[in-house]
Structures are given as structure tokens and as C-alpha cells.
Amino acid sequence: MSELREVVQRCNPDFDPARAISWRVAGPVADSWQEWIKVLFEPLLLPHLCRVLDYSSRQSAREIILLDAELNGNLKAWPRRHSLEAGRSMLQHSTPRGERLMAKLQEAIEAGAAFGHFATLYGVRCSAFSIPVRSAVLGYLVQELSVGATDETVRLKLLEASVESVNEFLRLSSNGSTENLRFHG
């Protein structure tokens, strides 16, 4: 868990554990988390984040902007709004020098060509710091969990329950079973 905290600290240094990203607790925390994993994370956010990481490694701003727009169209109102708020919060903080891709995305957001979803911007930041794909994805989950699972033991248990689906997705992706994903790191 400490490695994942370091990933979060490096890629989102001003992370606010009280700010929701896309998970909203509805009912018992564990049930709500599993529902979010099945309905939003596995089908949308996990593939999105992995594609952003891949395109970021190639400095492909155009493709990342298109992915951000696609995510915007696929998210329901509540997660869309909170994802955008978390993304804008991330943009308000200084970007490390030499992070040209993030600067291009910020210009696209200001021009209305991109939206600035948190998963998109977080993926770009992880790539800028050469964070391995699995660590980046699990770091993303740690941030989502921070809002709804305030107890460290519960957070760890829910994260552990999510690792299998992440590993399976990455395994299939590395075998070429998930459309055009390449991974670096």
C-alpha cells in the first residue's frame, strides 16, 4: 500500500481524499464498491486509463483528446461531473517542467476540444513519471477508495478484492486480446 501512496503522491500531489472522483457510495460500502467495479471501472475506466497510459508513452495528444471525449460521452451525469471536477483540480497545480503532453491537453481543454477527466489526466501524469501500468491503475483505485472507505483496513480489503480483475485485464491486454493496447513499464 505504501508504494501506491507514493504513486498517488507523485502523480497527484494535492490529492484530496474527501473529493469524490467517480465512485459514490450507495448502501453498504463493500457492495457499492463491487457494483462500481462491475458497472463503471471494468467496462469504462480501466480500459480508458490503460489506453491513455499507452498513448501517453507515445506522446499522442490527439488520441488522448479523443479518448477523453469518448469517456465524457460514456459517463453518467454524477460520475462525469465529479471526474471533471477532480481533473480540473489536478490541472490547477503546477505541471512539472518538460511535461509537454499535459500542456497540450490543458490547451485542448481551454479550447473546448477536450474535457479533462481525472482518469485521463492522471494517466498522462503517471506516464510522465514512468509509473508501471499496474501501479498506475491500482493507484487510481486507491484514490477512488479514499472517499468511500475511510477505514484503512476496509480500503485494503476492497483494493485486494479488485486486484484480480485488474490483473486479468492486464494479462489479456498483454496477450493482444484487448484491442490495440500496448504497455510500457
Contacts in CASP RR format, 6 or more apart in sequence:
PFRMAT RR
TARGET T0000
AUTHOR 0000-0000-0000
METHOD contacts of the structure
MODEL  1
MSELREVVQRCNPDFDPARAISWRVAGPVADSWQEWIKVLFEPLLLPHLC
RVLDYSSRQSAREIILLDAELNGNLKAWPRRHSLEAGRSMLQHSTPRGER
LMAKLQEAIEAGAAFGHFATLYGVRCSAFSIPVRSAVLGYLVQELSVGAT
DETVRLKLLEASVESVNEFLRLSSNGSTENLRFHG
1 142 0 8 1.000
1 156 0 8 1.000
1 159 0 8 1.000
3 135 0 8 1.000
4 135 0 8 1.000
4 138 0 8 1.000
4 139 0 8 1.000
4 142 0 8 1.000
5 142 0 8 1.000
7 126 0 8 1.000
7 131 0 8 1.000
7 135 0 8 1.000
7 136 0 8 1.000
7 138 0 8 1.000
7 139 0 8 1.000
7 142 0 8 1.000
8 15 0 8 1.000
8 139 0 8 1.000
8 142 0 8 1.000
8 143 0 8 1.000
9 15 0 8 1.000
10 129 0 8 1.000
10 131 0 8 1.000
11 122 0 8 1.000
11 123 0 8 1.000
11 125 0 8 1.000
11 126 0 8 1.000
11 129 0 8 1.000
11 131 0 8 1.000
11 136 0 8 1.000
12 90 0 8 1.000
12 122 0 8 1.000
12 125 0 8 1.000
12 143 0 8 1.000
13 93 0 8 1.000
14 89 0 8 1.000
14 90 0 8 1.000
14 93 0 8 1.000
15 143 0 8 1.000
15 146 0 8 1.000
16 89 0 8 1.000
17 143 0 8 1.000
17 146 0 8 1.000
17 147 0 8 1.000
18 147 0 8 1.000
19 82 0 8 1.000
19 85 0 8 1.000
19 86 0 8 1.000
19 89 0 8 1.000
19 147 0 8 1.000
20 82 0 8 1.000
20 86 0 8 1.000
20 147 0 8 1.000
21 79 0 8 1.000
21 82 0 8 1.000
21 83 0 8 1.000
21 86 0 8 1.000
21 118 0 8 1.000
21 119 0 8 1.000
21 143 0 8 1.000
21 144 0 8 1.000
21 147 0 8 1.000
22 36 0 8 1.000
22 40 0 8 1.000
22 45 0 8 1.000
22 75 0 8 1.000
22 79 0 8 1.000
22 82 0 8 1.000
22 83 0 8 1.000
22 118 0 8 1.000
22 119 0 8 1.000
22 144 0 8 1.000
23 32 0 8 1.000
23 33 0 8 1.000
23 36 0 8 1.000
23 40 0 8 1.000
23 79 0 8 1.000
23 144 0 8 1.000
23 145 0 8 1.000
23 147 0 8 1.000
23 148 0 8 1.000
24 32 0 8 1.000
24 36 0 8 1.000
24 78 0 8 1.000
24 79 0 8 1.000
24 82 0 8 1.000
25 32 0 8 1.000
25 33 0 8 1.000
25 147 0 8 1.000
25 148 0 8 1.000
26 32 0 8 1.000
26 35 0 8 1.000
29 148 0 8 1.000
29 149 0 8 1.000
29 154 0 8 1.000
29 158 0 8 1.000
30 154 0 8 1.000
30 157 0 8 1.000
30 158 0 8 1.000
30 161 0 8 1.000
32 148 0 8 1.000
33 145 0 8 1.000
33 149 0 8 1.000
33 158 0 8 1.000
33 161 0 8 1.000
33 162 0 8 1.000
34 161 0 8 1.000
36 144 0 8 1.000
37 162 0 8 1.000
37 165 0 8 1.000
40 75 0 8 1.000
40 79 0 8 1.000
41 141 0 8 1.000
41 144 0 8 1.000
41 162 0 8 1.000
42 165 0 8 1.000
42 169 0 8 1.000
44 71 0 8 1.000
44 74 0 8 1.000
44 75 0 8 1.000
45 71 0 8 1.000
45 119 0 8 1.000
45 140 0 8 1.000
46 137 0 8 1.000
46 165 0 8 1.000
46 166 0 8 1.000
46 169 0 8 1.000
47 169 0 8 1.000
47 178 0 8 1.000
47 181 0 8 1.000
48 67 0 8 1.000
48 70 0 8 1.000
48 71 0 8 1.000
48 119 0 8 1.000
48 120 0 8 1.000
49 119 0 8 1.000
49 122 0 8 1.000
49 123 0 8 1.000
49 136 0 8 1.000
49 137 0 8 1.000
49 140 0 8 1.000
50 133 0 8 1.000
50 137 0 8 1.000
50 169 0 8 1.000
50 170 0 8 1.000
50 173 0 8 1.000
50 178 0 8 1.000
50 181 0 8 1.000
50 183 0 8 1.000
51 63 0 8 1.000
51 67 0 8 1.000
51 181 0 8 1.000
52 64 0 8 1.000
52 67 0 8 1.000
52 119 0 8 1.000
52 120 0 8 1.000
52 123 0 8 1.000
52 124 0 8 1.000
52 127 0 8 1.000
53 123 0 8 1.000
53 126 0 8 1.000
53 127 0 8 1.000
53 133 0 8 1.000
53 136 0 8 1.000
53 183 0 8 1.000
53 184 0 8 1.000
54 181 0 8 1.000
54 182 0 8 1.000
54 183 0 8 1.000
54 184 0 8 1.000
55 63 0 8 1.000
55 64 0 8 1.000
55 67 0 8 1.000
56 64 0 8 1.000
56 101 0 8 1.000
56 123 0 8 1.000
56 124 0 8 1.000
56 126 0 8 1.000
56 127 0 8 1.000
56 128 0 8 1.000
57 127 0 8 1.000
57 182 0 8 1.000
57 184 0 8 1.000
59 100 0 8 1.000
59 101 0 8 1.000
61 101 0 8 1.000
61 104 0 8 1.000
61 105 0 8 1.000
61 108 0 8 1.000
64 101 0 8 1.000
64 105 0 8 1.000
64 114 0 8 1.000
64 120 0 8 1.000
64 124 0 8 1.000
65 105 0 8 1.000
65 108 0 8 1.000
65 113 0 8 1.000
65 114 0 8 1.000
67 120 0 8 1.000
68 105 0 8 1.000
68 114 0 8 1.000
68 115 0 8 1.000
68 116 0 8 1.000
68 117 0 8 1.000
68 120 0 8 1.000
69 114 0 8 1.000
69 115 0 8 1.000
71 83 0 8 1.000
71 115 0 8 1.000
71 117 0 8 1.000
71 119 0 8 1.000
71 120 0 8 1.000
72 80 0 8 1.000
72 84 0 8 1.000
72 115 0 8 1.000
72 117 0 8 1.000
73 80 0 8 1.000
75 83 0 8 1.000
75 117 0 8 1.000
80 117 0 8 1.000
83 117 0 8 1.000
83 118 0 8 1.000
83 119 0 8 1.000
84 115 0 8 1.000
84 116 0 8 1.000
84 117 0 8 1.000
84 118 0 8 1.000
86 118 0 8 1.000
87 116 0 8 1.000
87 117 0 8 1.000
87 118 0 8 1.000
87 120 0 8 1.000
87 121 0 8 1.000
87 122 0 8 1.000
88 116 0 8 1.000
90 118 0 8 1.000
90 121 0 8 1.000
90 122 0 8 1.000
90 125 0 8 1.000
91 106 0 8 1.000
91 109 0 8 1.000
91 116 0 8 1.000
91 121 0 8 1.000
95 102 0 8 1.000
95 103 0 8 1.000
95 106 0 8 1.000
96 128 0 8 1.000
99 125 0 8 1.000
99 128 0 8 1.000
101 124 0 8 1.000
101 127 0 8 1.000
101 128 0 8 1.000
102 121 0 8 1.000
102 124 0 8 1.000
102 125 0 8 1.000
102 128 0 8 1.000
105 114 0 8 1.000
105 116 0 8 1.000
105 120 0 8 1.000
105 121 0 8 1.000
105 124 0 8 1.000
108 114 0 8 1.000
109 115 0 8 1.000
109 116 0 8 1.000
114 120 0 8 1.000
119 140 0 8 1.000
122 136 0 8 1.000
122 140 0 8 1.000
122 143 0 8 1.000
123 136 0 8 1.000
123 140 0 8 1.000
126 135 0 8 1.000
126 136 0 8 1.000
127 136 0 8 1.000
130 185 0 8 1.000
132 185 0 8 1.000
133 170 0 8 1.000
133 183 0 8 1.000
133 184 0 8 1.000
133 185 0 8 1.000
134 166 0 8 1.000
134 167 0 8 1.000
134 170 0 8 1.000
137 166 0 8 1.000
137 170 0 8 1.000
138 159 0 8 1.000
138 163 0 8 1.000
138 166 0 8 1.000
141 159 0 8 1.000
141 162 0 8 1.000
141 166 0 8 1.000
142 155 0 8 1.000
142 159 0 8 1.000
145 155 0 8 1.000
145 158 0 8 1.000
145 159 0 8 1.000
146 155 0 8 1.000
149 155 0 8 1.000
149 158 0 8 1.000
169 178 0 8 1.000
170 183 0 8 1.000
172 178 0 8 1.000
173 181 0 8 1.000
173 183 0 8 1.000
174 183 0 8 1.000
END
